[in-house]
């Protein structure tokens, strides 16, 4: 049974556009925007929990770890 989509249509496969020379990928699909909103929500909601004066590098480590998650998702679901 046909779903109405051609097998050569790759535009629905990609959540993010191609990588520019410098900078991040821009969301192309609604799933990319949802992924970006979810990432920002978790990051902003975690700020009060990782902001500790006794462990100053905890928030920095969390930010770079969470940034690595974002880069991995955008590379995985991004246009080549």
C-alpha angles and dihedrals in degrees: 000000000000121000093201094252123109118233091234093060103106096165093090091051095063123073094183134040127240119298113261121221092267124010140036134302120272119229113252102177134046088251090060091052091048091049091050092048092048092048092050092045094053092044095049093042091053096054095090091050099049098037100099126158090206094055107034095172094054094083092044092050091047092050094051092044091050090045088055088055090052093049091048093052094046091049092046096049098029131106113261 
